[in-house]
Amino acid sequence: MLQTSVGKIQEWMSPSEMVDVVADGNMGAQIVCQQLLLVDALMDPRTPSNYGLASLFMLDQLEIYGERLHILHIHVCKCDISYTIAVLMAYKFGKLAGMSADRFSSAIDSGEPWDLRYIVEAVVDRVPSFNPEALNKTLSGE
């Protein structure tokens, strides 16, 4: 059974409906959602019960939709989908010290730089198979 969230996504929704909900009409966010689905499916094949939707559920739980997702991806994660995944995973694993959902949300809006290398290292400590460079090569077809 799919993991459900507490936000706008409903467990009966199709993946494309979930993307529409999270993208909230923002084309940039739509593209990020599609990339997240692809990368999420490539990242951890040992957890097929999430059907590659873990990132969308995390965004929904954090109430990050549309333009804010696009800001997270563009400004915080430097247009790098592997960083976007790492930030979501680090939050999920509690690796963003003292970061509540509200503080996470405020941090997106603040424009302050995030230490993405530290975040990636924290995720790799928890999931040794996480390899941003390999994910980016896979996505670019290398």
MARBA-3410 file (N, C-alpha, C, O; in Angstrom, 1 decimal):
142
0.8,-1.2,0.0,0.0,0.0,0.0,0.9,1.2,0.0,1.9,1.3,0.6 ~ 0.5,2.3,-0.7,1.2,3.5,-0.8,1.2,4.2,0.6,0.3,4.2,1.3 ~ 2.4,4.8,0.8,2.5,5.7,2.0,1.6,6.9,1.8,1.7,7.6,0.7 ~ 0.7,7.2,2.7,-0.1,8.4,2.5,0.5,9.6,3.2,1.4,9.4,4.1 ~ 0.1,10.8,2.9,0.6,12.0,3.5,-0.5,12.7,4.1,-1.7,12.4,4.0
-0.2,13.8,4.8,-1.2,14.6,5.5,-1.6,15.9,4.7,-2.3,16.7,5.2 ~ -1.0,16.0,3.5,-1.3,17.3,2.8,-2.4,17.1,1.8,-3.5,16.5,2.1 ~ -2.2,17.6,0.6,-3.2,17.6,-0.5,-3.2,16.3,-1.3,-4.3,16.0,-1.9 ~ -2.2,15.5,-1.3,-2.2,14.3,-2.0,-3.1,13.2,-1.3,-3.0,13.1,-0.1 ~ -3.9,12.6,-2.1,-4.8,11.5,-1.6,-4.3,10.2,-2.1,-3.8,10.1,-3.2
-4.4,9.1,-1.3,-3.9,7.8,-1.7,-4.5,7.3,-3.0,-3.9,6.4,-3.6 ~ -5.7,7.7,-3.3,-6.4,7.2,-4.5,-5.9,7.9,-5.8,-6.2,7.5,-6.9 ~ -5.1,8.9,-5.7,-4.6,9.7,-6.9,-3.6,8.9,-7.7,-2.8,8.1,-7.2 ~ -3.6,9.1,-9.0,-2.6,8.5,-9.9,-1.4,9.4,-9.8,-1.4,10.5,-9.3 ~ -0.2,8.8,-10.2,1.0,9.6,-10.1,0.9,10.9,-10.9,1.4,11.9,-10.4
0.2,11.0,-12.0,0.1,12.2,-12.7,-0.7,13.2,-12.0,-0.5,14.4,-12.0 ~ -1.7,12.8,-11.3,-2.5,13.7,-10.5,-1.7,14.2,-9.3,-1.9,15.4,-8.9 ~ -0.9,13.3,-8.7,0.0,13.8,-7.6,0.9,14.9,-8.1,1.2,15.8,-7.4 ~ 1.5,14.7,-9.3,2.4,15.7,-9.8,1.7,17.0,-10.0,2.2,18.0,-9.7 ~ 0.5,16.9,-10.6,-0.3,18.1,-10.8,-0.6,18.8,-9.4,-0.5,20.1,-9.4
-0.9,18.1,-8.4,-1.1,18.7,-7.1,0.1,19.4,-6.5,0.1,20.5,-6.1 ~ 1.3,18.7,-6.6,2.5,19.3,-6.1,3.0,20.4,-7.0,3.5,21.5,-6.4 ~ 2.9,20.3,-8.3,3.3,21.3,-9.2,2.4,22.6,-9.1,2.9,23.7,-9.3 ~ 1.2,22.4,-8.8,0.3,23.5,-8.5,0.3,24.6,-9.7,0.3,25.8,-9.4 ~ 0.3,24.0,-10.9,0.2,24.9,-12.1,1.5,25.6,-12.5,1.6,26.3,-13.5
2.6,25.3,-11.8,3.9,25.9,-12.1,4.7,25.0,-13.0,5.0,23.8,-12.6 ~ 5.0,25.4,-14.2,5.7,24.5,-15.2,7.1,24.1,-14.7,7.4,22.9,-14.9 ~ 7.8,25.0,-14.0,9.1,24.6,-13.5,9.0,23.5,-12.4,9.7,22.6,-12.4 ~ 8.0,23.6,-11.6,7.7,22.6,-10.5,7.3,21.3,-11.2,7.6,20.2,-10.7 ~ 6.5,21.4,-12.3,6.1,20.2,-13.0,7.3,19.4,-13.5,7.3,18.2,-13.3
8.3,20.1,-14.0,9.5,19.4,-14.5,10.3,18.8,-13.3,10.7,17.7,-13.5 ~ 10.4,19.6,-12.2,11.1,19.1,-11.1,10.4,17.8,-10.6,11.0,16.8,-10.2 ~ 9.0,17.8,-10.5,8.3,16.6,-10.0,8.6,15.4,-10.9,8.8,14.3,-10.5 ~ 8.6,15.6,-12.2,8.8,14.5,-13.2,10.3,14.0,-13.0,10.5,12.8,-13.0 ~ 11.2,14.9,-12.8,12.6,14.5,-12.5,12.7,13.7,-11.2,13.4,12.7,-11.1
12.0,14.2,-10.2,12.0,13.5,-8.9,11.4,12.1,-9.0,12.0,11.2,-8.4 ~ 10.4,11.9,-9.8,9.8,10.6,-9.9,10.8,9.7,-10.6,11.0,8.5,-10.2 ~ 11.5,10.2,-11.6,12.5,9.4,-12.3,13.7,9.0,-11.4,14.0,7.9,-11.3 ~ 14.2,10.0,-10.8,15.4,9.8,-9.9,15.0,8.9,-8.7,15.7,8.0,-8.4 ~ 13.8,9.2,-8.2,13.4,8.4,-7.0,13.3,6.9,-7.4,13.6,6.1,-6.6
12.8,6.6,-8.6,12.7,5.3,-9.0,14.1,4.6,-9.2,14.2,3.4,-9.0 ~ 15.0,5.4,-9.7,16.4,4.9,-9.9,17.2,4.7,-8.6,18.1,3.9,-8.5 ~ 16.8,5.5,-7.6,17.6,5.6,-6.4,17.6,4.4,-5.5,18.7,3.8,-5.2 ~ 16.4,3.9,-5.2,16.4,2.8,-4.2,15.3,1.8,-4.7,14.2,1.8,-4.2 ~ 15.8,0.8,-5.6,14.8,-0.2,-6.1,14.4,-1.1,-5.0,13.5,-2.0,-5.2
15.0,-1.1,-3.8,14.6,-2.0,-2.7,13.3,-1.6,-2.1,12.8,-2.4,-1.3 ~ 12.8,-0.4,-2.4,11.6,0.0,-1.7,10.5,0.3,-2.8,10.0,1.4,-2.9 ~ 10.0,-0.8,-3.5,9.0,-0.5,-4.5,7.7,-0.2,-4.0,6.8,0.2,-4.7 ~ 7.4,-0.4,-2.7,6.1,-0.1,-2.1,5.7,1.4,-2.2,4.6,1.7,-2.1 ~ 6.7,2.3,-2.5,6.4,3.7,-2.6,6.1,4.1,-4.1,5.7,5.2,-4.4
6.4,3.2,-5.0,6.1,3.4,-6.4,6.8,4.7,-6.9,6.3,5.3,-7.8 ~ 8.0,5.0,-6.4,8.7,6.1,-6.8,8.1,7.4,-6.5,8.5,8.5,-7.1 ~ 7.3,7.5,-5.5,6.6,8.7,-5.1,7.0,9.3,-3.8,6.4,10.3,-3.3 ~ 8.0,8.7,-3.2,8.5,9.2,-1.9,8.8,10.7,-1.8,8.4,11.4,-0.9 ~ 9.4,11.2,-2.9,9.7,12.6,-2.9,8.5,13.5,-2.9,8.4,14.5,-2.3
7.5,13.1,-3.7,6.2,13.8,-3.8,5.5,13.8,-2.5,5.0,14.9,-2.0 ~ 5.5,12.7,-1.8,4.9,12.6,-0.5,5.6,13.5,0.5,5.0,14.2,1.3 ~ 7.0,13.6,0.5,7.7,14.4,1.4,7.4,15.9,1.1,7.2,16.7,2.0 ~ 7.4,16.3,-0.2,7.0,17.7,-0.5,5.6,18.0,0.0,5.4,19.1,0.5 ~ 4.7,17.1,-0.1,3.3,17.3,0.3,3.3,17.4,1.8,2.6,18.3,2.3
4.0,16.6,2.5,4.0,16.7,4.0,4.6,18.0,4.5,4.2,18.6,5.5 ~ 5.6,18.5,3.7,6.2,19.8,4.1,5.5,21.0,3.5,5.8,22.2,3.8 ~ 4.4,20.7,2.8,3.6,21.7,2.1,4.4,22.7,1.2,4.2,23.9,1.3 ~ 5.2,22.0,0.4,6.0,22.7,-0.6,5.4,22.4,-1.9,5.5,21.3,-2.4 ~ 4.8,23.4,-2.5,4.1,23.3,-3.8,4.5,24.3,-4.8,5.0,25.4,-4.4
4.3,24.1,-6.1,4.4,25.0,-7.1,5.6,25.9,-7.1,6.8,25.3,-7.1 ~ 5.5,27.2,-7.0,6.6,28.1,-7.1,7.6,27.8,-6.0,8.9,27.9,-6.2 ~ 7.2,27.4,-4.8,8.1,27.2,-3.7,9.0,26.0,-4.0,10.2,26.0,-3.7 ~ 8.4,25.0,-4.7,9.2,23.8,-5.1,10.3,24.3,-6.1,11.4,23.9,-6.1 ~ 9.8,25.1,-7.0,10.7,25.6,-8.0,11.9,26.4,-7.4,13.0,26.3,-7.8
11.5,27.2,-6.4,12.6,28.0,-5.7,13.5,27.1,-5.0,14.7,27.3,-5.0 ~ 13.0,26.0,-4.3,13.8,25.1,-3.6,14.8,24.5,-4.6,16.0,24.4,-4.3 ~ 14.3,24.0,-5.7,15.2,23.4,-6.7,16.2,24.4,-7.4,17.4,24.0,-7.5 ~ 15.7,25.5,-7.8,16.6,26.5,-8.5,17.6,27.2,-7.6,18.8,27.2,-7.8 ~ 17.1,27.8,-6.5,17.9,28.6,-5.6,18.7,27.9,-4.5,19.8,28.1,-4.3
18.0,27.0,-3.9,18.6,26.2,-2.8,19.5,25.1,-3.3,20.6,24.9,-2.9 ~ 18.9,24.3,-4.3,19.6,23.1,-4.7,20.4,23.3,-6.1,20.8,22.4,-6.7 ~ 20.5,24.6,-6.5,21.3,24.9,-7.6,21.0,24.2,-8.9,21.9,23.8,-9.7 ~ 19.7,24.0,-9.1,19.2,23.3,-10.3,19.7,21.9,-10.5,19.7,21.3,-11.6 ~ 20.0,21.3,-9.4,20.6,19.9,-9.4,19.6,19.0,-8.7,19.4,19.1,-7.5
19.0,18.1,-9.5,17.9,17.2,-8.9,18.5,16.3,-7.8,17.7,15.9,-6.9 ~ 19.7,15.9,-7.9,20.3,15.1,-6.9,20.4,15.8,-5.5,20.2,15.2,-4.5 ~ 20.7,17.1,-5.6,20.7,17.9,-4.4,19.3,18.1,-3.8,19.1,18.0,-2.6 ~ 18.3,18.2,-4.7,16.9,18.3,-4.3,16.5,17.0,-3.5,15.9,17.1,-2.5 ~ 16.9,15.9,-4.1,16.6,14.6,-3.5,17.3,14.5,-2.1,16.7,14.1,-1.1
18.6,14.9,-2.1,19.4,14.9,-0.9,18.8,15.7,0.2,18.7,15.3,1.4 ~ 18.3,16.9,-0.1,17.7,17.8,0.9,16.5,17.1,1.5,16.2,17.2,2.7 ~ 15.6,16.6,0.6,14.4,15.9,1.1,14.7,14.7,2.0,14.1,14.4,3.0 ~ 15.7,13.9,1.5,16.1,12.7,2.3,16.7,13.1,3.6,16.5,12.5,4.6 ~ 17.6,14.1,3.6,18.2,14.6,4.9,17.1,15.1,5.9,17.2,14.8,7.1
16.1,15.8,5.4,15.0,16.2,6.3,14.3,14.9,6.8,14.0,14.9,8.0 ~ 14.0,14.0,5.9,13.3,12.8,6.3,14.1,12.0,7.4,13.5,11.5,8.3 ~ 15.4,12.0,7.3,16.3,11.2,8.2,16.6,12.0,9.4,17.3,11.5,10.3 ~ 16.2,13.3,9.5,16.5,14.1,10.7,17.9,14.6,10.7,18.4,14.9,11.7 ~ 18.5,14.7,9.5,19.9,15.1,9.4,20.0,16.6,9.2,21.2,17.1,9.1
18.9,17.4,9.2,19.0,18.8,9.2,18.8,19.3,10.6,17.6,19.5,11.0 ~ 19.8,19.5,11.4,19.8,19.7,12.8,18.7,20.8,13.2,18.8,21.9,12.8 ~ 17.8,20.3,14.0,16.8,21.2,14.6,15.8,21.8,13.5,15.1,22.8,13.8 ~ 15.7,21.2,12.4,14.9,21.7,11.3,13.5,21.2,11.4,13.2,20.0,10.9 ~ 12.6,22.0,11.9,11.1,21.6,11.9,10.6,21.9,10.5,11.3,22.5,9.6
9.4,21.4,10.2,8.8,21.7,8.9,8.7,23.2,8.7,8.9,23.7,7.5 ~ 8.3,24.0,9.7,8.2,25.4,9.5,9.5,26.1,9.3,9.6,26.9,8.4 ~ 10.5,25.6,10.0,11.9,26.2,9.8,12.4,25.8,8.4,13.1,26.6,7.7 ~ 12.1,24.6,7.9,12.5,24.1,6.6,11.9,25.1,5.6,12.6,25.5,4.6 ~ 10.6,25.3,5.7,9.9,26.2,4.8,10.4,27.6,4.8,10.6,28.2,3.8
10.7,28.1,6.0,11.3,29.5,6.1,12.7,29.6,5.5,13.0,30.6,4.9 ~ 13.4,28.5,5.6,14.8,28.4,5.1,14.8,28.5,3.6,15.7,29.1,2.9 ~ 13.7,28.0,2.9,13.6,28.1,1.5,13.4,29.5,1.1,14.0,30.0,0.1 ~ 12.6,30.2,1.8,12.2,31.6,1.5,13.3,32.6,1.9,13.4,33.7,1.3 ~ 14.2,32.2,2.8,15.2,33.2,3.3,16.3,33.6,2.3,16.9,34.6,2.3
16.6,32.6,1.4,17.6,32.9,0.4,19.0,32.6,0.9,20.0,32.8,0.2 ~ 19.1,32.2,2.2,20.4,31.9,2.8,21.0,30.6,2.1,20.2,29.7,1.8 ~ 22.3,30.6,1.9,22.9,29.4,1.3,22.8,28.2,2.2,23.0,28.3,3.4 ~ 22.6,27.0,1.6,22.6,25.7,2.4,23.9,25.0,2.1,24.4,25.1,1.0 ~ 24.4,24.3,3.1,25.7,23.6,2.9,25.3,22.2,2.2,25.1,21.2,2.9
25.2,22.2,0.9,24.7,21.1,0.2,25.7,19.9,0.3,25.3,18.7,0.3 ~ 27.0,20.2,0.3,28.0,19.1,0.5,27.8,18.4,1.8,27.8,17.1,1.9 ~ 27.5,19.1,2.9,27.3,18.5,4.2,26.0,17.7,4.1,25.9,16.6,4.7 ~ 25.0,18.2,3.5,23.7,17.5,3.4,23.9,16.2,2.6,23.4,15.1,3.0 ~ 24.6,16.2,1.5,24.9,15.0,0.7,25.7,14.0,1.6,25.3,12.8,1.6
26.7,14.5,2.3,27.5,13.6,3.2,26.6,12.9,4.2,26.7,11.7,4.5 ~ 25.7,13.7,4.8,24.8,13.1,5.8,23.9,12.1,5.2,23.6,11.1,5.9 ~ 23.4,12.3,4.0,22.6,11.3,3.4,23.4,10.0,3.0,22.9,8.9,3.2 ~ 24.6,10.2,2.5,25.5,9.1,2.2,25.8,8.2,3.4,25.9,7.0,3.3 ~ 25.9,8.9,4.6,26.2,8.2,5.8,25.0,7.2,6.1,25.2,6.1,6.6
23.8,7.7,5.8,22.6,6.9,6.0,22.3,5.9,4.9,21.8,4.8,5.1 ~ 22.5,6.3,3.7,22.2,5.5,2.5,23.5,5.5,1.6,23.7,6.3,0.7 ~ 24.4,4.6,1.9,25.7,4.6,1.2,25.6,4.5,-0.3,26.5,4.9,-1.0 ~ 24.5,3.9,-0.8,24.4,3.8,-2.3,24.0,5.1,-2.9,23.9,5.2,-4.2 ~ 23.7,6.2,-2.1,23.3,7.5,-2.7,24.5,8.1,-3.4,25.5,8.3,-2.7
24.4,8.3,-4.7,25.6,8.9,-5.4,25.0,9.9,-6.4,24.6,9.6,-7.5 ~ 25.1,11.2,-6.0,24.6,12.2,-6.9,25.2,12.3,-8.2,24.5,12.5,-9.2 ~ 26.5,12.1,-8.3,27.1,12.1,-9.6,26.6,11.0,-10.6,26.4,11.3,-11.7 ~ 26.4,9.8,-10.0,25.9,8.7,-10.8,24.5,9.0,-11.3,24.1,8.7,-12.4 ~ 23.7,9.6,-10.4,22.3,9.9,-10.7,22.3,10.9,-11.8,21.5,10.8,-12.8
23.1,12.0,-11.7,23.1,13.0,-12.8,23.6,12.4,-14.1,23.1,12.8,-15.2 ~ 24.5,11.5,-14.1,25.0,10.9,-15.3,23.9,10.0,-15.9,23.7,10.0,-17.1 ~ 23.2,9.3,-15.1,22.1,8.4,-15.5,21.0,9.3,-16.2,20.5,8.9,-17.3 ~ 20.7,10.4,-15.6,19.6,11.3,-16.1,20.1,11.9,-17.4,19.2,12.2,-18.3 ~ 21.4,12.2,-17.6,21.8,12.9,-18.8,22.1,11.9,-19.9,22.5,12.2,-21.0
22.0,10.6,-19.6,22.2,9.5,-20.6,23.6,9.1,-20.8,24.0,8.5,-21.8 ~ 24.5,9.5,-19.9,25.9,9.2,-20.0,26.2,7.8,-19.6,27.3,7.3,-19.7
END
